[in-house]
Amino acid sequence: MSAHDPTAGLPPEVLAYIRELETRNQQLTQRVEQLEELFRLAQLKRFAPSSEKLKDRVFDEAEKVALAEPVEDDPDGVFALPDTGLPAVDGSGHQKRGRKPLPADLPRTRIEYDLPEDQKVCPYCQGAMHRMGEQTCEQLHIQVKASVLQHVRFKYACRHCERHAEHTPILIAPMPAQPLPGSNASPAMIATVMTAKYADGTPLYRMEDALGRSNIAVSRGTLAHGIIRPAELHLSRLYEALRGTLLAQSLIHGDETTVQVLKEDGKTAQSKSYMWVYRSAEASAKPVVLFEYQPGRGQQYPQAFLKGYAGTLMTDGYSAWRTLEGVTHPGCLAHARRAFDGGVQGAQETRRTRAQGTRILQGAVSGRDPRTR
């Protein structure tokens, strides 16, 4: 034992007690470091903005976006009219800065502007001027316009039978079957309401108000039936066909997220329901994305939807997904990246090195086919 050892000469039982205290102190120190890192991560989650969530429902969105993305002016391509700001259509081959051209497949309406006859005079010789060309610019025009389709079916009767027969046959021209029999909503109207509700997130009461501003009285109940009945009559069959296409693919992505359902039987307004999402691989030749609402998060829901599937199922590792037998469960790189990112944010002294490693890992797998990933 070293001459500098302060424990020299102490009884063995005292030395054993000291060693026990040192071991305990080391364990507690490691525990404190772990708790400090967990605390830092908790602070980041509570106060730091989440880069993976899109904050698109803010009142000042227009002002924020305008500051972040300045307008690309094109001063060379405007009419000689006050403050039009319209981009010119130039036939030259050089690439111009400014706005992107409007899609060529959009219909065009030509609006012509001409000089009065008394102004078609040369200011120098007073001779008549001829038209030598034109300057064209394009505006994107979106017009929300309601109209009424009148389905007129011509009826025919027999003149001879009208005069001499006891019964007169009447024939009427048929019309195409409608997606919602008995309703005055056209297929385009039904599609517009469905798109506004589920793709754009517009509540039915806002659609009712918007129609009311045009003096069109359509209640929320009518709009709701215009969504539900076509889905029951027609879209359910399309859904099952797409589900069959999805289950025939070698790779499926799955995830579940919370949704709030109003006045659901047996549940409070604050209780959680779930939207289960299933989609094909990014590089799939037959892309499919399906949503399935379920009141809970239990394993029975993915088991029923994916019954008989024997391919690869990419999920976040939630235990309900792992109960599916006969499928391959790969790890999710996105969730692995979050773990690395959390470690980088928690450990300040190694942030730069680990962040570089995370970016290298992302770059290595980006663009690869699903099997290689």
C-alpha positions in Angstrom: 0.0 0.0 0.0 1.3 3.5 -0.9 2.8 5.6 1.8 0.5 8.4 0.7 -2.6 6.4 1.1 -4.7 8.0 3.9 -6.4 4.8 4.6 -3.2 3.0 5.5 -3.5 1.3 8.8 -7.3 1.3 8.9 -9.1 -1.9 9.9 -10.4 -4.0 7.0 -14.0 -3.4 7.9 -13.5 0.3 7.6 -11.7 0.0 4.3 -14.6 -2.1 3.0 -17.1 0.5 4.1 -15.0 3.3 2.3 -14.9 1.3 -0.9 -18.7 0.8 -0.7 -19.2 4.5 -0.2 -17.0 5.3 -3.2 -18.9 2.9 -5.4 -22.2 4.3 -4.3 -20.9 7.8 -4.9 -19.9 6.9 -8.5 -23.3 5.4 -9.1 -25.1 8.5 -7.8 -22.9 10.7 -9.9 -23.8 8.8 -13.1 -27.4 9.0 -12.1 -27.3 12.7 -11.7 -25.7 13.1 -15.1 -28.4 11.0 -16.7 -31.1 13.1 -14.9 -29.5 16.3 -16.0 -29.5 15.2 -19.6 -33.1 14.1 -19.4 -34.0 17.5 -17.9 -32.3 19.3 -20.7 -34.2 17.3 -23.3 -37.4 18.0 -21.4 -36.7 21.7 -21.5 -36.1 21.5 -25.2 -39.3 19.7 -25.9 -41.3 22.2 -23.7 -39.8 25.5 -24.9 -38.1 24.9 -28.2 -40.1 24.9 -31.4 -40.6 21.6 -33.1 -39.2 21.7 -36.6 -41.3 18.6 -37.6 -44.6 20.3 -37.1 -46.1 22.7 -39.6 -47.6 25.7 -37.9 -50.1 26.7 -40.7 -53.0 27.9 -38.7 -51.8 31.3 -37.6 -53.6 34.6 -38.1 -50.5 36.4 -39.4 -49.5 33.7 -41.9 -49.6 36.1 -44.8 -47.2 38.6 -43.2 -44.8 35.8 -42.0 -44.6 34.2 -45.4 -44.3 37.5 -47.2 -41.2 38.4 -45.1 -39.7 35.0 -45.6 -40.4 34.8 -49.4 -40.1 38.1 -51.1 -42.0 38.7 -54.3 -40.0 38.1 -57.5 -40.6 41.2 -59.5 -40.2 41.1 -63.3 -40.0 44.8 -64.3 -39.3 44.0 -68.0 -42.5 42.1 -68.6 -45.4 44.4 -67.8 -48.0 46.4 -69.7 -47.5 50.1 -70.1 -50.5 50.5 -67.7 -50.5 51.7 -64.1 -49.5 49.2 -61.5 -50.4 46.0 -63.3 -47.4 44.0 -62.2 -48.1 41.3 -64.9 -45.3 39.1 -66.2 -44.7 39.3 -70.0 -44.7 36.2 -72.2 -41.5 36.5 -74.2 -40.7 34.2 -77.1 -36.9 34.6 -76.7 -34.9 31.5 -75.7 -33.0 33.1 -72.8 -33.9 32.2 -69.3 -35.5 35.1 -67.4 -35.7 35.8 -63.7 -39.0 36.3 -62.0 -42.2 34.3 -61.7 -42.6 30.8 -63.0 -44.7 30.4 -66.1 -48.3 29.4 -65.7 -49.1 25.7 -66.7 -49.6 25.4 -70.4 -52.6 23.1 -70.0 -54.7 25.7 -68.4 -57.4 27.2 -70.6 -56.7 30.7 -71.9 -59.2 33.6 -72.4 -57.9 36.2 -74.7 -58.6 39.8 -73.7 -57.6 42.3 -76.4 -56.8 46.0 -75.9 -56.7 48.3 -78.9 -56.2 52.0 -79.6 -59.1 54.2 -80.6 -59.1 54.9 -84.4 -58.2 58.5 -83.9 -55.0 57.5 -82.1 -53.7 55.2 -84.8 -51.9 58.2 -86.5 -48.2 58.7 -86.7 -47.2 61.6 -84.4 -44.5 62.6 -86.9 -46.0 62.4 -90.4 -49.7 62.1 -89.5 -49.9 58.9 -91.7 -52.0 55.9 -90.8 -50.3 53.4 -88.5 -50.6 49.6 -89.1 -50.6 46.9 -86.5 -47.1 45.4 -86.4 -47.4 43.0 -83.5 -48.7 42.5 -80.0 -47.5 42.2 -76.4 -48.9 39.5 -74.3 -48.8 38.9 -70.5 -50.7 36.4 -68.4 -52.7 36.5 -65.2 -53.8 33.6 -63.1 -57.6 33.9 -62.8 -59.5 31.8 -60.3 -63.2 32.4 -60.2 -65.4 30.7 -57.6 -68.8 30.6 -59.3 -71.9 28.6 -58.5 -74.4 27.6 -61.3 -77.4 25.5 -61.7 -77.5 22.5 -64.1 -81.0 21.9 -65.6 -81.4 18.3 -66.6 -84.1 18.4 -69.3 -85.5 15.1 -70.4 -87.7 15.2 -73.5 -90.9 13.2 -73.4 -92.6 11.6 -76.4 -96.2 10.4 -77.0 -98.1 8.9 -80.0 -100.6 11.2 -81.7 -102.6 8.2 -83.1 -102.9 6.5 -79.7 -103.9 9.8 -78.1 -106.9 10.0 -80.4 -107.9 6.4 -80.9 -106.3 4.2 -78.1 -107.4 3.7 -74.5 -103.8 4.1 -73.3 -101.2 6.4 -74.7 -97.6 5.3 -74.4 -95.1 7.9 -73.2 -91.4 7.6 -73.6 -88.9 9.8 -71.8 -85.2 10.2 -72.5 -82.9 8.6 -69.9 -80.3 10.6 -68.0 -77.0 9.4 -66.5 -77.2 7.9 -63.0 -76.4 10.4 -60.2 -74.0 9.7 -57.3 -76.7 10.9 -54.8 -80.2 10.0 -56.0 -82.9 12.4 -54.8 -80.4 15.2 -54.1 -79.9 18.4 -56.0 -76.2 18.3 -55.6 -74.2 17.6 -58.7 -71.1 15.3 -58.7 -68.9 18.4 -58.9 -70.7 19.9 -55.9 -70.1 16.7 -53.9 -66.5 16.6 -54.8 -66.0 20.2 -53.9 -67.5 19.7 -50.5 -65.4 16.6 -49.8 -62.2 18.2 -50.9 -62.8 21.3 -48.9 -63.6 19.3 -45.8 -60.9 16.6 -45.8 -58.1 18.0 -48.0 -58.4 21.7 -47.0 -59.7 21.3 -43.5 -62.7 23.6 -44.0 -65.5 23.0 -41.4 -69.0 22.5 -42.8 -70.3 25.6 -41.0 -67.9 27.7 -42.9 -69.0 26.2 -46.2 -72.6 26.9 -45.1 -71.7 30.5 -44.4 -69.8 30.9 -47.7 -72.8 29.6 -49.7 -75.1 31.9 -47.7 -73.1 35.0 -48.8 -74.2 34.1 -52.3 -77.8 33.7 -51.2 -77.6 29.9 -51.5 -79.3 28.2 -48.6 -77.6 24.8 -48.0 -77.5 23.6 -44.4 -74.7 21.8 -42.6 -76.9 18.7 -42.4 -77.4 18.7 -46.2 -73.6 19.1 -46.7 -73.0 16.3 -44.2 -75.3 13.9 -46.0 -73.7 14.9 -49.3 -70.4 13.5 -47.9 -71.7 10.4 -46.0 -74.1 8.9 -48.5 -71.8 8.9 -51.6 -69.1 7.4 -49.4 -71.5 4.6 -48.3 -72.9 4.0 -51.8 -69.7 4.3 -54.0 -66.5 5.3 -52.3 -66.5 2.3 -49.9 -66.1 0.0 -52.9 -63.2 2.1 -54.2 -61.6 2.1 -50.7 -61.7 -1.7 -50.6 -60.2 -1.9 -54.1 -57.4 0.4 -53.1 -56.9 -1.7 -49.9 -56.4 -4.8 -52.0 -53.9 -3.0 -54.1 -52.0 -1.9 -51.0 -51.9 -5.3 -49.4 -50.4 -6.7 -52.6 -47.3 -4.6 -52.3 -44.1 -5.6 -50.7 -43.7 -2.6 -48.3 -46.4 -0.7 -46.3 -45.8 2.2 -44.0 -48.2 2.5 -41.0 -48.8 5.1 -38.3 -51.5 6.3 -36.0 -52.3 9.8 -34.8 -54.9 11.3 -32.5 -58.1 13.0 -33.7 -61.0 14.6 -31.9 -64.5 13.4 -32.6 -67.5 15.4 -31.6 -70.3 13.7 -29.6 -69.1 10.2 -30.1 -71.2 7.6 -28.3 -69.7 6.5 -25.0 -66.8 9.0 -25.0 -66.3 12.5 -23.7 -65.4 15.4 -26.0 -61.8 15.4 -24.6 -61.1 11.7 -25.1 -58.8 10.6 -27.8 -59.7 8.7 -31.0 -57.2 7.6 -33.6 -56.7 7.9 -37.4 -54.7 4.9 -38.6 -52.8 5.7 -41.8 -51.5 3.1 -44.3 -49.5 4.0 -47.3 -47.3 2.4 -50.0 -43.6 2.9 -50.5 -42.4 6.2 -51.9 -41.2 4.5 -55.0 -44.2 2.3 -55.5 -45.6 2.0 -59.1 -49.1 2.0 -57.6 -49.1 4.6 -54.8 -51.9 4.2 -52.3 -52.6 6.1 -49.1 -55.6 5.0 -46.9 -57.0 6.5 -43.7 -59.0 4.4 -41.2 -60.7 5.9 -38.2 -60.9 3.8 -35.0 -62.0 4.8 -31.5 -58.8 3.4 -29.9 -55.2 2.4 -30.3 -55.4 -1.3 -29.7 -53.7 -4.0 -31.6 -56.9 -5.4 -33.0 -57.2 -2.5 -35.5 -54.0 -3.0 -37.5 -54.5 -6.8 -37.2 -57.9 -6.5 -38.9 -56.8 -4.1 -41.6 -53.6 -6.0 -42.5 -55.0 -9.5 -42.1 -53.2 -11.9 -44.3 -50.4 -9.4 -45.2 -46.9 -11.0 -45.3 -44.7 -8.2 -46.6 -42.6 -5.6 -44.8 -44.3 -3.2 -42.4 -42.5 0.0 -41.6 -43.8 1.7 -38.4 -42.5 3.7 -35.4 -42.1 0.5 -33.3 -45.4 1.0 -31.3 -46.2 -2.3 -29.6 -49.6 -2.7 -31.4 -47.8 -2.9 -34.7 -45.4 -5.5 -33.4 -48.2 -7.9 -32.7 -48.7 -8.6 -36.4 -47.3 -12.0 -37.2 -45.9 -13.1 -40.5 -44.6 -9.7 -41.5 -41.1 -8.2 -41.4 -40.7 -5.3 -39.0 -37.7 -3.0 -39.9 -36.5 -0.1 -37.8 -37.6 3.4 -38.6 -34.8 5.7 -39.6 -36.8 8.8 -38.8 -37.3 7.8 -35.2 -33.6 6.7 -35.0 -32.6 10.2 -36.2 -34.8 11.8 -33.5 -32.9 9.8 -30.8 -29.6 10.9 -32.2 -30.8 14.5 -32.5 -32.0 14.4 -28.9 -28.6 13.2 -27.8 -26.9 15.9 -29.7 -29.1 18.6 -28.2 -28.6 17.2 -24.7 -24.8 16.8 -24.9 -23.5 20.3 -25.7 -19.9 19.3 -25.9 -20.4 16.8 -28.7 -23.1 18.5 -30.6 -21.2 19.4 -33.8 -19.6 15.9 -34.3 -22.8 14.0 -33.7 -24.9 16.4 -35.9 -22.4 15.8 -38.7 -22.7 12.1 -38.2 -26.5 12.3 -38.3 -26.4 14.2 -41.6 -24.0 11.7 -43.1 -26.3 8.9 -42.1 -29.3 10.6 -43.6 -27.4 11.4 -46.8 -26.2 7.7 -47.1 -29.8 6.4 -47.1 -31.6 9.2 -48.9 -32.9 8.2 -52.3 -32.2 4.5 -51.8 -34.8 2.0 -52.6 -36.9 0.6 -49.6 -35.1 -2.7 -49.5 -31.6 -1.1 -49.4 -32.8 1.3 -46.6 
